[in-house]
Amino acid sequence: MSILIRNATILAMDSTHGSTPFTGDLLIEGDSIREVGDHLLAPPDATVIDGTGKLVMPGLINSHLHSGEALFKGRYDNLPLELWMLYSYPVLGTSSVDERIIYLRSMLVAIEALKTGTTCITDDLFESPAQTLGQLNAAVEAYDDIGIRATVSGHMIDKPYLDTIPFSREFLPASCQAQLDNMAPPSADEFVDFAKAAYQEFHGRSGRIRFMVAPSAPQRCSDTLLQAADELARQWQVPFHTHIVETKVQGCTGPALYGKTLVQHMYDLGILHSGVTIAHSVWVTDRDIELMGNAGVSVVHNVISNQKLGAGIAPVRKLLDAGVNLALGTDGICSNDSARMFDVMKAAGLLHNVSTPNYERWLNASEVIHAATVGGARSALIDNITGSLEVGKRADLLILDMQSVNFMPLNDIRNHLVYCENGSSIEKVIVNGEIVVDNGKLTRIDEAAILAELRALMPAFLAYHTTVEQENAALAEGIAAIHRHCNQMDIGIHRLGTDTAWN
């Protein structure tokens, strides 16, 4: 099957054109881009699309999300991360979620993602009390069925809950501590075995699904697990995907648990290299940034989630200056409340304008688009196959109508994409050479039927989850005390307020 797009405005994000638009044709053959140029000949079997007045650009890449939160969209407000996690990632009173629910909630995420221009997602999946291969398969099947490109994981935690949070023994109720002490997480060996089975089962499926290793965070994983996961990631050439210093509580965690920052701890373990992707990096020190830049790690900036949870403002310009690869993510579908990457792009383009009065250090639209495409592909270690429109790369792209109100009047296309577009101008979404969204309609699934089935199952699911919330509320007062305690500590990093320095 061939698709020829003629006379379009192309934003290739390649090494030749960068973010400078040009007019031309683009030929897709099978799953890949065959040719980009002028006056291209259409193969006999080609579907020809008139690109006049249209913008063709790489599909957006959501480099960090947790689809397991999808059924909690719109449920929580005004909670900092550690309190919010009590209810969105409860540790008490949970039971395994049905695989059909997981399939449907994954579809919910993928539906919104594809229809608003995201062609590739990195989904860090967590199931409580422990994930099964069947549960992970349910998510993979959803992504496979709908036609999105996805890198998926089984989220790894092998340290007991009380050992992952600083000052937990001082502030949490003794009765809760006793209950938590009786709960043993899976061992490092069990996680390694699970990862090997998942890689064998899912990696490479349909040419769009990849598996990654995802130790939750240095403070939540033993050194044994971190090093074993890194060995697998290097062997399989997949991302080592983790979270580091999202909140000030986590900024206090490294010194409290290890006597050094969490980034320094990773470096000392030998796990800081170009295959590592770190979500957040809000409360990193200048030394951390230097180590991360020298290693060439990727950082996923989850700007909306960080705002909703009051985490702070990541030092993105410092990270870029140090040589860190920047990607963008929605983060959790309940800490962001959507999977819309155009929202993330706009927020990323605006937030840093209040972090310093030095406007020369603000992010510009081209940098934001790069992070949402090329940078995202690099963070998933698939920049050789997607992220830009180049001959030989997979045909993952968007066709947008530049006659829409979002592009009127037409000035700088890059500014329109970051500050004006919301996904409503999208006419077609192509993944792996296949049109998966056509004029707002998903071509591979019955969206209405999926949503109707999920809607019917939600009352029973929410009734169950409400009882889980009530049980975990016993921890809330203690976790709130830890939050207050850590936010009163001086750790030499100030991210929540505006940096008035001209630097």
C-alpha positions in Angstrom: 0.0 0.0 0.0 1.3 3.5 -0.9 0.2 7.0 0.1 1.4 10.1 -1.8 0.8 13.4 -0.1 1.3 16.2 -2.7 2.1 19.9 -2.4 2.0 20.0 1.4 3.7 22.2 3.9 6.2 19.8 5.6 7.7 20.2 9.1 10.2 17.4 8.9 12.2 17.9 12.1 15.1 16.2 10.3 18.8 17.1 10.3 18.5 19.0 7.0 15.4 21.2 7.6 15.0 21.1 11.4 11.9 23.0 12.4 11.9 25.1 9.2 8.8 24.3 7.1 9.0 23.7 3.4 6.7 22.8 0.6 6.9 19.3 -1.0 5.6 15.8 -1.5 5.9 12.8 0.7 5.6 9.2 -0.4 4.8 6.4 2.0 5.3 2.8 0.9 4.3 0.0 3.3 5.2 1.1 6.8 7.9 3.6 5.9 8.7 6.9 4.2 10.0 6.1 0.8 10.7 9.6 -0.6 10.4 13.3 0.3 10.8 15.8 -2.6 9.1 17.7 -5.4 6.8 16.4 -8.1 7.0 12.8 -7.0 5.4 10.1 -9.1 2.5 8.2 -7.6 2.9 4.4 -7.7 -0.1 2.6 -9.5 -1.7 1.5 -6.2 -1.1 4.8 -4.4 -3.8 6.7 -2.4 -3.1 10.4 -3.4 -3.8 13.1 -0.8 -3.9 16.7 -1.9 -1.7 18.5 0.7 -2.5 22.0 -0.4 -3.2 24.0 2.7 -2.2 21.1 4.9 0.7 20.7 7.3 2.5 17.3 7.5 4.6 16.8 10.6 5.9 13.9 12.7 3.4 12.4 15.1 3.8 13.6 18.7 5.5 11.3 21.2 4.2 11.1 24.8 7.4 10.0 26.6 6.0 9.3 30.0 2.5 8.2 31.0 0.8 5.9 33.4 -2.3 4.5 31.8 -3.3 2.7 35.0 -4.6 6.1 36.3 -7.1 6.5 33.4 -10.1 5.5 35.5 -9.3 8.3 38.0 -9.5 11.2 35.5 -11.2 14.1 37.2 -11.2 12.5 40.6 -8.6 14.3 42.7 -7.7 18.0 43.2 -5.3 20.0 45.4 -3.2 17.1 46.6 0.6 17.0 46.5 2.2 13.9 45.0 2.7 11.9 48.2 -0.9 12.4 49.3 -2.3 11.9 45.8 -0.4 8.6 45.5 -2.3 7.2 48.6 -5.4 7.1 46.4 -4.1 6.7 42.9 -1.4 4.2 43.9 -2.8 2.7 47.1 -0.8 0.3 49.2 -3.5 -1.0 51.4 -6.5 -3.1 50.6 -6.0 -3.6 46.9 -6.9 -6.6 44.7 -5.9 -7.4 41.2 -7.7 -5.4 38.5 -9.6 -7.5 35.9 -7.8 -7.8 32.6 -10.8 -6.6 30.6 -10.8 -3.4 32.7 -7.1 -2.9 31.9 -7.8 -3.4 28.2 -10.6 -0.8 28.2 -8.7 1.8 30.2 -5.7 1.4 27.9 -8.0 1.9 25.0 -9.4 5.1 26.7 -5.9 6.5 26.8 -5.0 5.4 23.3 -8.2 6.8 21.8 -7.6 10.3 23.2 -3.9 10.1 22.3 -4.3 9.2 18.7 -7.2 11.6 18.0 -5.1 14.5 19.4 -2.0 13.7 17.4 0.1 11.3 19.6 1.4 8.4 17.5 3.8 6.9 20.1 3.5 6.5 23.8 5.8 5.3 26.6 3.5 3.6 29.2 5.0 2.8 32.6 2.4 0.4 33.9 1.9 -0.4 37.6 -0.6 -2.8 39.0 -1.3 -3.3 42.7 -0.6 -5.6 44.6 1.6 -7.1 41.8 1.4 -7.1 38.0 0.8 -10.3 36.1 1.8 -11.1 32.5 -1.9 -11.3 31.6 -2.5 -7.8 32.9 0.4 -6.4 30.9 -0.8 -8.3 27.9 -4.2 -6.7 28.2 -2.7 -3.2 27.7 -0.4 -4.4 24.9 -3.4 -5.9 23.1 -5.3 -2.6 23.3 -2.4 -0.7 21.8 -1.9 -3.3 19.2 -5.6 -3.3 18.2 -6.0 0.5 17.9 -2.7 0.8 15.9 -0.6 3.1 18.1 3.1 2.7 18.6 3.9 2.0 22.3 6.8 1.2 24.6 5.5 -0.6 27.6 6.9 -1.8 30.9 6.2 -3.6 34.1 6.8 -1.1 36.9 9.4 -2.4 39.4 9.5 -1.9 43.1 11.2 -4.3 45.5 11.7 -2.2 48.6 9.0 -2.1 51.4 6.8 1.0 51.3 8.1 2.4 54.6 11.7 2.2 53.3 10.9 4.3 50.3 9.7 7.5 52.1 11.9 9.6 54.4 10.8 10.0 58.0 8.1 7.4 57.6 8.9 5.8 61.0 8.6 9.2 62.7 5.3 10.3 61.3 3.2 7.4 60.2 0.8 5.7 62.8 2.3 2.7 64.5 -0.7 0.6 63.5 -0.2 1.4 59.9 3.5 0.7 60.1 2.8 -2.8 61.5 0.4 -3.5 58.7 2.8 -2.3 56.1 5.7 -4.3 57.6 3.7 -7.4 57.0 3.5 -6.7 53.3 6.4 -8.0 51.2 7.0 -6.7 47.7 8.2 -9.1 44.9 11.9 -9.7 45.0 14.5 -8.5 42.6 14.8 -12.0 41.1 11.0 -12.1 40.6 11.1 -8.8 38.7 13.9 -9.9 36.5 12.1 -13.1 35.7 8.9 -11.2 34.9 10.9 -8.7 32.6 12.5 -11.6 30.7 9.1 -13.2 30.1 7.5 -9.9 29.1 10.3 -9.0 26.7 10.0 -12.5 25.1 6.2 -12.1 24.8 5.7 -8.5 23.7 8.9 -6.9 22.3 8.6 -6.3 18.6 4.9 -7.2 18.3 3.3 -5.9 15.0 6.4 -3.8 14.5 5.0 -1.2 16.9 5.2 -2.6 20.4 8.4 -2.5 22.5 9.2 -3.5 26.0 11.4 -1.5 28.4 12.6 -2.0 32.0 11.2 0.5 34.5 12.6 0.5 38.0 10.2 2.9 39.7 12.8 5.1 41.4 16.2 4.7 43.1 14.6 5.0 46.6 12.0 2.4 45.7 14.4 -0.3 44.3 17.3 -2.2 45.8 20.7 -1.7 44.3 20.5 -5.3 43.2 17.3 -4.6 41.2 18.6 -1.4 39.7 21.8 -3.0 38.5 20.0 -6.1 37.2 17.5 -4.0 35.3 20.3 -1.9 33.8 22.0 -5.1 32.6 18.8 -6.2 30.9 18.3 -2.7 29.3 21.8 -2.6 27.9 21.5 -6.2 26.6 18.1 -5.6 24.9 18.9 -2.0 23.9 15.7 -0.7 25.5 15.3 2.2 27.8 16.0 2.1 31.5 13.1 4.3 32.5 12.8 5.7 36.0 11.6 8.6 38.2 14.0 10.9 40.0 13.2 13.9 42.3 9.8 14.9 41.3 9.0 16.6 44.5 10.9 18.2 47.4 10.1 15.2 49.5 12.0 13.2 47.0 14.7 15.8 47.0 15.1 15.1 50.7 15.0 11.3 50.1 18.5 10.8 48.8 20.3 12.6 51.6 18.1 10.9 54.2 18.5 7.4 52.8 21.9 7.4 51.2 23.7 10.6 52.4 23.8 11.9 48.8 21.4 12.9 46.0 19.5 10.2 44.1 21.3 11.1 40.9 24.7 10.8 42.6 23.5 7.4 43.9 22.6 6.3 40.4 26.0 7.5 39.1 27.9 5.7 41.9 26.0 2.5 40.9 27.2 2.9 37.3 23.6 3.5 36.1 23.8 6.9 34.4 24.2 6.7 30.6 22.5 7.5 27.3 20.1 4.6 27.7 18.6 6.1 30.8 15.4 8.1 30.7 14.5 10.0 33.9 11.0 11.4 34.4 10.8 14.8 36.2 14.2 15.9 37.5 12.6 18.9 39.3 14.8 18.9 42.4 18.2 18.2 40.9 21.3 20.0 42.0 23.8 21.7 39.7 26.1 18.7 40.3 23.3 16.3 39.4 22.7 18.2 36.1 26.4 18.0 35.3 26.4 14.3 35.8 23.3 13.8 33.8 24.6 16.0 30.9 27.9 14.2 30.8 26.1 10.9 30.6 23.7 12.0 27.9 20.6 10.9 29.7 17.1 11.8 28.6 14.7 13.7 30.9 11.0 13.7 30.3 9.5 17.0 31.3 6.0 16.5 32.7 5.0 20.1 33.0 1.3 19.8 33.6 1.5 17.0 36.1 4.2 18.9 38.0 2.0 21.9 38.2 -1.1 20.0 39.3 0.8 18.2 42.1 2.7 21.3 43.2 6.0 19.6 42.5 7.9 22.6 41.1 9.5 23.8 37.9 12.2 21.6 36.3 15.4 23.5 35.4 14.9 22.7 31.8 17.3 25.3 30.3 20.1 24.1 32.6 19.4 20.5 31.6 19.6 21.4 27.9 22.7 23.5 28.3 24.4 20.5 30.1 23.6 18.2 27.1 20.6 16.4 28.4 18.1 15.2 25.8 14.7 16.7 26.6 11.4 14.9 25.9 7.8 15.7 27.0 5.2 13.7 28.7 1.7 13.9 30.1 2.6 11.7 33.1 -0.3 10.1 34.8 -3.7 10.3 33.2 -5.0 11.4 36.6 -2.2 13.8 37.6 -2.7 15.5 34.2 -6.3 14.4 33.6 -5.7 13.9 29.8 -3.4 12.3 27.3 -3.3 15.5 25.1 0.2 16.3 24.1 -0.7 19.7 22.5 -1.7 20.8 26.0 1.7 19.7 27.3 3.5 21.6 24.5 1.7 24.8 25.3 2.4 24.5 29.0 6.1 23.8 28.4 6.3 26.7 26.1 4.9 29.1 28.7 5.8 27.9 32.2 9.5 28.7 32.0 8.8 32.3 31.1 8.2 32.8 34.8 11.2 31.0 36.0 13.6 33.8 35.1 13.3 37.3 33.8 16.1 36.5 31.3 13.9 36.0 28.2 16.9 34.7 26.2 16.7 31.5 28.4 13.0 30.8 27.8 12.1 27.8 25.7 11.1 28.7 22.2 8.5 26.9 20.0 11.1 25.0 18.0 12.6 23.6 21.1 9.2 22.5 22.4 8.4 20.8 19.1 11.8 19.1 19.1 11.1 17.7 22.6 7.7 16.4 21.5 9.0 14.6 18.5 12.8 13.9 18.0 13.6 14.2 21.7 10.7 11.8 22.6 12.0 9.3 20.1 15.4 9.5 21.5 14.1 9.0 25.0 12.5 5.7 23.9 15.7 4.7 21.9 13.7 4.6 18.7 15.0 7.8 17.1 16.4 5.6 14.3 12.8 4.7 13.3 10.5 7.6 14.2 10.4 11.2 15.5 11.2 12.9 12.2 10.1 12.7 8.5 13.0 11.1 6.8 13.4 8.5 4.1 13.6 5.0 5.6 11.9 6.0 8.9 8.5 4.7 9.8 5.6 6.7 8.5 4.3 8.1 11.8 2.8 11.5 11.0 0.0 14.0 11.2 -1.9 15.9 8.5 -3.4 19.1 9.8 -5.7 21.6 8.1 -4.0 25.0 8.1 -7.3 26.6 7.0 -8.7 26.0 10.5 -9.2 28.8 13.0 -6.0 27.6 14.9 -3.9 28.7 12.0 -5.7 31.9 11.1 -4.1 34.3 10.5 -1.1 32.2 9.4 2.1 33.6 10.9 4.9 31.4 12.3 3.7 27.8 11.9 5.8 26.7 14.9 4.1 29.2 17.2 0.7 28.2 15.9 1.5 24.5 16.7 2.7 25.2 20.3 0.4 28.1 21.3 -2.7 27.9 19.2 -3.3 24.2 18.2 -5.2 21.8 20.4 -5.5 18.9 18.1 -8.8 20.0 16.4 -7.0 20.8 13.1 -5.9 17.2 12.7 -7.4 15.5 9.6 -5.4 12.3 9.5 -3.1 10.4 11.8 -0.8 7.8 10.2 1.1 5.2 12.2 3.5 2.7 10.6 2.1 3.7 7.2 -1.5 3.1 8.1 -4.2 5.8 8.5 -5.5 5.1 12.0 -7.5 8.4 12.4 -9.4 9.8 9.4 -11.3 13.1 9.9 -11.8 12.4 13.6 -12.8 8.8 13.3 -10.6 5.9 14.5 -10.3 3.4 11.7 -9.4 0.2 13.6 -11.9 0.1 16.4 -15.5 1.0 17.4 -14.9 3.9 19.8 -18.5 4.2 20.9 -18.7 0.5 21.8 -15.5 0.6 23.8 -16.7 3.6 25.8 -20.1 2.1 26.3 -18.6 -1.1 27.7 -16.3 0.8 30.0 -19.1 3.0 31.2 -21.1 0.0 32.2 -18.3 -1.4 34.3 -17.4 1.8 36.0 -19.9 1.8 38.9 -18.6 -1.5 40.3 -15.0 -0.5 39.8 -15.5 2.8 41.5 -17.3 1.2 44.4 -14.3 -1.1 44.9 -11.9 1.8 44.6 -13.8 3.9 47.1 -13.3 1.3 49.8 -9.6 1.2 48.9 -9.4 5.0 49.3 -11.0 4.8 52.7 -8.5 2.3 53.9 -5.5 4.3 52.7 -6.9 7.5 54.2 -5.4 6.2 57.5 -2.0 7.1 56.2 -3.0 10.6 55.1 -2.2 12.6 58.3 1.2 11.1 58.5 2.1 11.6 54.9 0.9 15.2 55.1 3.2 15.7 58.1 6.1 14.3 56.0 5.2 16.6 53.2 5.2 19.6 55.5 8.4 18.6 57.2 10.4 18.1 54.0 9.1 21.3 52.4 10.4 23.2 55.5 13.9 21.8 55.0 16.6 23.7 53.3 18.2 21.4 50.7 19.8 24.2 48.8 17.5 24.0 45.8 14.6 26.4 45.3 12.2 25.4 42.5 8.6 26.3 43.6 8.8 30.1 43.4 10.0 32.4 40.6 13.7 32.6 40.1 14.3 36.3 39.9 18.0 35.9 39.1 19.1 37.0 35.6 20.7 33.7 34.7 
